[in-house]
Amino acid sequence: MRNEALIGYLLHQRPYQEKRALYYLFSQQHGVIHGIGKKGAPLFTPLQLFASGKRDLKTFSQINIAPLNAIQSPSEQKDEDAKFSEALYHESISGQHQYAALYLNEILWRLLPTEDPMPTLWQHYQNSLQQLKRPLTADELRLCLRQFETYLFNELGFALTLKHDSLDQSIESKSIYRFLPDVGLVPIVYDDDNERAVAQTIFKGSEILMMVEQGISTVTLNAWSRLHRQLTDHLLDYQPLQSRLLWQQQQRYQS
């Protein structure tokens, strides 16, 4: 690309020389792009810039905050409800919501391939950041994260249907299953003696049927959180997430 105009969000950055940084940009046009640019680009804010270069590492120039009309569709620009979006646009993500936004950024830059356009996921990411600018209860915050993870898993080819087990048999309400990311739901014989050891890795059939019926809701939130945690850890090859560690440290500090 040569001096191509891009719209995107900064996912991650590392120092590069004295006045520049290595940026991981989630662009609307080309997905994740790596580039070198002047230090100081903000997180969680839509950016417009120019990118040049034929290799994997681009040169970013003229990095500025994108105006609202640059990230809205024509229909949104004409919608009177967009006035509320404009108010949110100038808000920042603060408090505990920052940890959630950092988590979204980290799973994206660690899991997405480079220069693979994902405009639908990009829009869901933008919508999630807008949600994180609003006051949310603890459950609403978790719902926001679980819903975004679903969009990400779908893009990565890991859609979770949960209607059948690994043997292609219908889920039985009285059966017990273990979720294996590369296999699916595997029926098991549950032993009460090892209940504590496997509590986070097994699911009751009745629980799974409720997840299928209700989707991600406040009733099924804990089950979906356990399932998504297993799949996310698998996709990350069980390497720790820095955003998760920061969240845990913050929770311990407050307790």
Sine and cosine of phi, psi and omega as CSV:
sin_phi,cos_phi,sin_psi,cos_psi,sin_omega,cos_omega
0.00,0.00,0.50,-0.87,-0.04,-1.00
-0.74,-0.67,0.95,-0.31,0.02,-1.00
0.78,0.62,0.72,0.70,-0.03,-1.00
-1.00,0.07,0.73,-0.68,0.01,-1.00
-0.97,0.24,0.76,-0.65,-0.01,-1.00
-0.78,-0.63,0.48,-0.88,0.18,-0.98
-0.89,-0.46,0.74,-0.67,-0.01,-1.00
-0.18,-0.98,0.01,-1.00,0.02,-1.00
-0.85,-0.52,0.65,-0.76,0.04,-1.00
-0.97,0.23,0.83,-0.56,0.01,-1.00
-1.00,-0.10,-0.60,0.80,-0.12,-0.99
-0.32,-0.95,0.45,-0.89,0.04,-1.00
-0.52,-0.85,0.45,-0.89,0.07,-1.00
-0.69,-0.73,0.55,-0.84,0.04,-1.00
-0.87,0.50,0.60,-0.80,0.03,-1.00
-0.56,-0.83,0.97,-0.26,-0.11,-0.99
0.90,0.43,-0.15,-0.99,-0.16,-0.99
-0.97,0.26,-0.66,0.75,-0.14,-0.99
-0.89,-0.45,0.12,0.99,-0.04,-1.00
-0.82,-0.58,0.22,-0.98,-0.01,-1.00
-0.66,-0.75,0.45,-0.89,0.14,-0.99
-1.00,0.00,0.87,-0.49,-0.08,-1.00
-0.95,-0.32,0.61,-0.79,0.19,-0.98
-0.94,-0.34,0.96,-0.28,-0.10,-1.00
-0.96,-0.27,0.77,-0.64,0.12,-0.99
-1.00,-0.06,0.99,-0.15,-0.11,-0.99
-1.00,-0.05,0.51,-0.86,0.05,-1.00
-0.91,0.40,-0.53,0.85,-0.13,-0.99
-1.00,0.03,-0.62,0.79,-0.16,-0.99
-0.77,-0.64,0.22,0.98,-0.05,-1.00
0.96,0.28,-0.56,-0.83,-0.04,-1.00
-0.98,0.21,0.79,-0.61,0.03,-1.00
-0.79,-0.61,0.68,-0.73,0.06,-1.00
-0.99,-0.14,0.69,-0.73,-0.01,-1.00
-0.37,-0.93,0.27,-0.96,0.04,-1.00
-0.96,-0.29,0.75,-0.67,0.01,-1.00
-0.47,-0.88,0.11,-0.99,0.02,-1.00
-0.88,0.47,0.65,-0.76,0.00,-1.00
-0.88,0.48,0.42,-0.91,0.16,-0.99
0.94,-0.33,0.05,1.00,0.03,-1.00
-0.93,0.37,0.69,-0.72,-0.08,-1.00
-1.00,0.08,0.42,-0.91,0.13,-0.99
-0.99,0.11,0.37,-0.93,0.17,-0.98
0.88,0.47,0.34,0.94,-0.03,-1.00
-0.77,-0.64,0.74,-0.67,0.01,-1.00
-0.91,0.41,0.73,-0.68,-0.04,-1.00
-0.89,-0.45,0.53,-0.85,0.21,-0.98
-0.87,-0.49,0.65,-0.76,-0.09,-1.00
-0.38,-0.93,0.06,-1.00,0.08,-1.00
-0.88,-0.47,0.66,-0.75,-0.03,-1.00
-0.84,-0.55,0.66,-0.75,0.03,-1.00
-0.69,-0.72,0.49,-0.87,0.07,-1.00
0.76,-0.65,0.57,-0.82,0.00,-1.00
-0.99,-0.12,-0.30,0.95,-0.05,-1.00
-1.00,-0.02,-0.01,-1.00,-0.05,-1.00
-0.90,0.44,-0.54,0.84,-0.04,-1.00
-0.99,-0.16,0.93,-0.36,-0.06,-1.00
-1.00,0.00,0.15,-0.99,0.16,-0.99
-0.95,-0.30,0.84,-0.54,0.02,-1.00
-0.98,-0.18,0.71,-0.70,0.03,-1.00
-0.67,-0.75,0.29,-0.96,0.03,-1.00
0.78,0.63,0.78,0.62,-0.01,-1.00
-0.98,0.18,0.88,-0.48,-0.01,-1.00
-0.65,-0.76,0.34,-0.94,0.11,-0.99
-0.93,0.36,0.76,-0.65,-0.05,-1.00
-0.96,0.27,0.64,-0.77,0.10,-0.99
-0.93,0.36,0.38,-0.93,-0.07,-1.00
-0.85,0.53,-0.65,0.76,-0.05,-1.00
-0.92,0.38,-0.27,0.96,0.02,-1.00
-0.97,0.23,-0.35,0.94,-0.04,-1.00
-0.93,-0.37,0.02,1.00,0.03,-1.00
-0.98,-0.21,0.54,-0.84,0.14,-0.99
-0.97,0.26,0.33,-0.94,0.03,-1.00
-0.82,0.57,-0.59,0.80,0.00,-1.00
-0.92,0.38,-0.61,0.80,0.03,-1.00
-0.92,0.39,-0.60,0.80,-0.02,-1.00
-0.91,0.41,-0.48,0.88,-0.01,-1.00
-1.00,0.00,-0.23,0.97,-0.07,-1.00
-0.97,0.23,0.75,-0.66,0.01,-1.00
-0.91,0.42,-0.48,0.88,0.03,-1.00
-0.92,0.40,-0.27,0.96,0.00,-1.00
-0.91,0.42,-0.29,0.96,0.05,-1.00
-0.87,0.49,-0.61,0.79,0.04,-1.00
-0.93,0.37,-0.61,0.79,0.04,-1.00
-0.90,0.44,-0.59,0.81,0.01,-1.00
-0.91,0.42,-0.61,0.79,0.06,-1.00
-0.90,0.43,-0.69,0.72,0.03,-1.00
-0.90,0.43,-0.55,0.83,-0.07,-1.00
-0.83,0.55,-0.57,0.82,-0.05,-1.00
-1.00,-0.01,-0.03,1.00,0.06,-1.00
-0.99,0.13,0.41,-0.91,0.08,-1.00
-0.95,-0.30,0.34,-0.94,0.07,-1.00
-1.00,0.05,0.81,-0.59,-0.12,-0.99
-0.71,-0.70,0.14,-0.99,0.07,-1.00
0.88,0.47,-0.58,-0.82,-0.02,-1.00
-0.91,0.42,-0.39,0.92,0.01,-1.00
-0.90,0.44,-0.41,0.91,0.05,-1.00
-0.89,0.45,-0.62,0.79,0.02,-1.00
-0.90,0.43,-0.62,0.79,0.04,-1.00
-0.91,0.42,-0.68,0.74,0.02,-1.00
-0.91,0.41,-0.64,0.77,0.06,-1.00
-0.89,0.46,-0.59,0.81,0.05,-1.00
-0.89,0.45,-0.72,0.69,0.03,-1.00
-0.85,0.52,-0.71,0.70,0.00,-1.00
-0.87,0.49,-0.69,0.73,-0.10,-1.00
-0.93,0.37,-0.67,0.74,0.00,-1.00
-0.93,0.36,-0.48,0.88,0.03,-1.00
-0.95,0.32,-0.76,0.65,-0.09,-1.00
-0.96,0.29,-0.36,0.93,0.03,-1.00
-1.00,0.02,-0.37,0.93,-0.10,-1.00
-0.94,-0.33,-0.45,0.89,-0.08,-1.00
-0.99,0.15,0.63,-0.77,0.13,-0.99
-0.94,0.33,0.34,-0.94,0.00,-1.00
-0.99,0.11,0.55,-0.83,0.08,-1.00
0.78,0.63,0.74,0.68,0.09,-1.00
-0.84,-0.54,0.98,-0.18,-0.10,-1.00
-0.85,0.53,0.75,-0.66,0.03,-1.00
-0.66,-0.75,0.92,0.38,-0.10,-1.00
-0.88,0.47,-0.55,0.83,0.01,-1.00
-0.93,0.37,-0.71,0.70,0.03,-1.00
-0.91,0.42,-0.61,0.79,0.03,-1.00
-0.86,0.51,-0.67,0.74,0.01,-1.00
-0.92,0.38,-0.63,0.78,0.04,-1.00
-0.90,0.43,-0.61,0.79,0.04,-1.00
-0.89,0.45,-0.72,0.69,0.02,-1.00
-0.87,0.49,-0.68,0.73,0.03,-1.00
-0.89,0.45,-0.60,0.80,0.00,-1.00
-0.91,0.40,-0.65,0.76,0.06,-1.00
-0.89,0.46,-0.62,0.79,0.05,-1.00
-0.89,0.45,-0.64,0.77,0.05,-1.00
-0.88,0.47,-0.62,0.78,-0.06,-1.00
-0.95,0.31,-0.16,0.99,0.10,-1.00
-1.00,0.08,-0.18,0.98,-0.02,-1.00
-1.00,-0.07,0.35,-0.94,0.16,-0.99
-0.92,0.39,0.79,-0.61,-0.03,-1.00
-0.75,-0.66,0.60,-0.80,0.17,-0.99
-0.96,0.28,0.17,-0.99,0.01,-1.00
-0.86,0.51,-0.67,0.75,0.01,-1.00
-0.93,0.36,-0.63,0.77,0.02,-1.00
-0.89,0.45,-0.61,0.79,0.05,-1.00
-0.90,0.43,-0.70,0.71,0.02,-1.00
-0.91,0.41,-0.61,0.79,0.04,-1.00
-0.88,0.47,-0.66,0.76,0.03,-1.00
-0.85,0.52,-0.71,0.71,-0.02,-1.00
-0.93,0.36,-0.69,0.72,0.00,-1.00
-0.90,0.44,-0.63,0.78,0.01,-1.00
-0.91,0.41,-0.66,0.75,0.03,-1.00
-0.92,0.40,-0.65,0.76,0.04,-1.00
-0.84,0.54,-0.61,0.79,0.02,-1.00
-0.87,0.49,-0.71,0.70,0.04,-1.00
-0.88,0.48,-0.65,0.76,0.00,-1.00
-0.91,0.41,-0.72,0.69,0.02,-1.00
-0.86,0.52,-0.66,0.75,0.01,-1.00
-0.87,0.49,-0.69,0.73,0.01,-1.00
-0.89,0.45,-0.55,0.83,-0.03,-1.00
-1.00,0.07,0.00,1.00,0.03,-1.00
1.00,0.09,0.41,0.91,0.00,-1.00
-0.87,-0.50,0.77,0.64,0.03,-1.00
-0.90,0.43,0.69,-0.72,-0.06,-1.00
-0.96,-0.29,0.95,-0.30,0.01,-1.00
-1.00,-0.07,-0.65,0.76,0.11,-0.99
0.91,0.42,0.28,0.96,-0.02,-1.00
-1.00,0.05,-0.32,0.95,0.00,-1.00
-0.68,-0.73,0.39,-0.92,0.05,-1.00
-1.00,0.05,-0.10,-0.99,-0.06,-1.00
-0.92,0.39,-0.29,0.96,0.04,-1.00
-0.99,-0.11,0.16,0.99,-0.01,-1.00
0.91,0.42,0.45,0.89,0.09,-1.00
-0.99,-0.14,0.52,-0.86,0.02,-1.00
-0.89,0.46,0.56,-0.83,0.03,-1.00
-0.92,0.39,0.76,-0.65,0.01,-1.00
-0.98,-0.20,0.75,-0.67,-0.11,-0.99
-0.88,0.47,-0.52,0.86,-0.06,-1.00
-1.00,-0.06,-0.01,1.00,0.01,-1.00
-1.00,0.02,0.22,-0.98,0.02,-1.00
-0.86,-0.52,0.64,-0.77,-0.08,-1.00
-0.74,-0.68,0.54,-0.84,0.17,-0.99
-0.95,-0.33,0.69,-0.73,0.01,-1.00
-1.00,-0.07,0.86,-0.52,0.09,-1.00
-0.90,-0.45,0.88,-0.47,-0.13,-0.99
-0.80,0.60,-0.60,0.80,-0.03,-1.00
-1.00,0.06,-0.11,0.99,-0.10,-1.00
-0.86,-0.51,-0.72,0.69,-0.07,-1.00
0.88,-0.48,-0.49,-0.87,0.00,-1.00
-1.00,0.04,0.89,-0.46,-0.07,-1.00
-0.96,-0.30,0.86,-0.50,0.04,-1.00
-0.91,0.42,0.68,-0.74,-0.03,-1.00
-0.71,-0.71,0.27,-0.96,0.15,-0.99
-1.00,-0.07,0.86,-0.50,-0.11,-0.99
-1.00,0.02,0.76,-0.66,0.00,-1.00
-0.93,-0.37,0.87,-0.49,-0.02,-1.00
-0.87,0.50,-0.41,0.91,-0.05,-1.00
-0.92,0.38,-0.46,0.89,-0.01,-1.00
-0.94,-0.35,0.51,0.86,-0.06,-1.00
-0.85,0.52,-0.73,0.69,-0.06,-1.00
-0.91,0.42,-0.61,0.79,-0.07,-1.00
-0.93,0.37,-0.52,0.85,-0.11,-0.99
-0.93,-0.37,0.08,1.00,-0.11,-0.99
-0.85,0.53,-0.55,0.84,-0.04,-1.00
-1.00,0.05,-0.11,0.99,-0.09,-1.00
-0.91,-0.42,-0.06,1.00,-0.01,-1.00
-0.89,-0.45,0.34,-0.94,-0.02,-1.00
-0.66,-0.75,0.71,-0.71,0.11,-0.99
-0.95,0.30,0.55,-0.84,0.03,-1.00
-0.85,0.53,-0.66,0.75,0.02,-1.00
-0.88,0.47,-0.57,0.82,0.03,-1.00
-0.92,0.39,-0.68,0.73,0.00,-1.00
-0.91,0.42,-0.68,0.74,0.01,-1.00
-0.88,0.47,-0.59,0.80,0.06,-1.00
-0.92,0.39,-0.61,0.79,0.05,-1.00
-0.89,0.45,-0.64,0.77,0.03,-1.00
-0.92,0.38,-0.67,0.74,-0.07,-1.00
-0.94,0.35,-0.69,0.72,-0.13,-0.99
-0.99,-0.17,-0.24,0.97,-0.11,-0.99
0.93,0.38,-0.43,-0.90,0.01,-1.00
-1.00,0.09,0.95,-0.31,-0.03,-1.00
-0.67,-0.74,0.08,-1.00,0.02,-1.00
-0.89,0.45,-0.51,0.86,-0.01,-1.00
-0.94,0.34,-0.62,0.78,-0.09,-1.00
-0.98,-0.22,0.12,0.99,-0.14,-0.99
-0.86,0.52,-0.70,0.72,-0.03,-1.00
-0.89,0.46,-0.66,0.75,0.00,-1.00
-0.92,0.40,-0.71,0.71,0.03,-1.00
-0.89,0.45,-0.60,0.80,0.01,-1.00
-0.89,0.45,-0.67,0.74,0.04,-1.00
-0.89,0.45,-0.69,0.72,-0.03,-1.00
-0.91,0.41,-0.73,0.68,-0.01,-1.00
-0.90,0.43,-0.57,0.82,0.03,-1.00
-0.88,0.48,-0.68,0.73,0.00,-1.00
-0.90,0.44,-0.69,0.72,-0.03,-1.00
-0.94,0.34,-0.66,0.75,0.03,-1.00
-0.88,0.48,-0.72,0.69,0.01,-1.00
-0.87,0.49,-0.63,0.77,0.03,-1.00
-0.90,0.45,-0.72,0.69,-0.02,-1.00
-0.91,0.42,-0.49,0.87,0.02,-1.00
-1.00,0.03,0.13,0.99,-0.03,-1.00
0.83,0.55,0.56,0.83,0.09,-1.00
0.87,0.49,0.43,0.90,0.14,-0.99
-1.00,0.07,0.64,-0.77,-0.10,-1.00
-0.92,0.39,0.50,-0.87,0.10,-1.00
-1.00,-0.09,0.80,-0.60,0.01,-1.00
-0.91,0.43,-0.59,0.81,0.01,-1.00
-0.91,0.41,-0.57,0.82,0.04,-1.00
-0.93,0.36,-0.64,0.76,0.03,-1.00
-0.91,0.42,-0.65,0.76,0.04,-1.00
-0.89,0.45,-0.66,0.75,0.02,-1.00
-0.88,0.47,-0.71,0.70,-0.01,-1.00
-0.90,0.44,-0.64,0.77,0.04,-1.00
-0.90,0.44,-0.64,0.77,0.01,-1.00
-0.91,0.42,-0.62,0.78,0.02,-1.00
-0.91,0.41,-0.65,0.76,0.02,-1.00
-0.92,0.40,-0.59,0.81,0.00,-1.00
-0.91,0.42,-0.60,0.80,-0.04,-1.00
-0.98,0.20,-0.44,0.90,-0.07,-1.00
-0.98,0.21,0.00,0.00,0.00,0.00
